[in-house]
């Protein structure tokens, strides 16, 4: 059983996108950490306030796929769909 990791950045283009992330992020973190198979989930603002580092680890492919589907269907997913992401996934 391989763990799946995702690392990268969420990159806001302006203060409007930043406000969306700031509003939606606490619930997104809480929901993700409560998912079955979530080993770790961290989203932290960088020195550039428009850029957030993202690091997540799931116990297996099924838990990672569940997370991806839940995110797409969530308020977070809808609210942040247009915000740029630069991610690298390993373990798939």
C-alpha positions, -999 to 999 in steps of 0.1 A, spaced: 0 0 0 16 33 -12 10 66 5 0 94 -18 15 128 -13 6 161 -29 28 192 -26 28 225 -42 11 259 -41 -22 276 -43 -16 310 -60 -40 338 -57 -40 365 -84 -54 393 -63 -69 404 -30 -103 390 -40 -90 355 -44 -71 359 -12 -103 368 6 -120 337 -8 -92 314 4 -91 331 39 -128 326 43 -131 291 31 -98 275 43 -105 268 79 -135 246 71 -116 229 42 -87 220 65 -111 207 92 -130 186 67 -99 172 51 -82 162 83 -114 143 93 -114 122 61 -106 85 64 -71 79 53 -58 115 57 -24 112 74 -15 149 72 -29 181 56 -12 215 58 -19 248 40 3 277 51 7 312 37 41 320 24 60 353 27 40 364 -3 5 367 11 -11 356 -22 7 322 -22 -1 292 0 21 261 4 1 229 3 12 196 17 -10 165 20 -5 128 26 -31 101 23 -27 64 33 -36 50 -2 -50 57 -36 -86 52 -25 -84 78 3 -67 103 -20 -94 98 -47 -121 102 -20 -105 135 -10 -103 147 -46 -140 139 -52 -151 155 -19 -132 186 -26 -147 190 -61 -182 187 -46 -175 210 -16 -181 247 -10 -143 251 -10 -140 234 -44 -167 256 -60 -154 288 -44 -118 283 -53 -122 265 -87 -107 295 -106 -76 299 -84 -43 287 -98 -28 256 -84 7 242 -90 8 207 -75 30 176 -77 14 142 -68 36 112 -60 27 76 -51 0 71 -77 
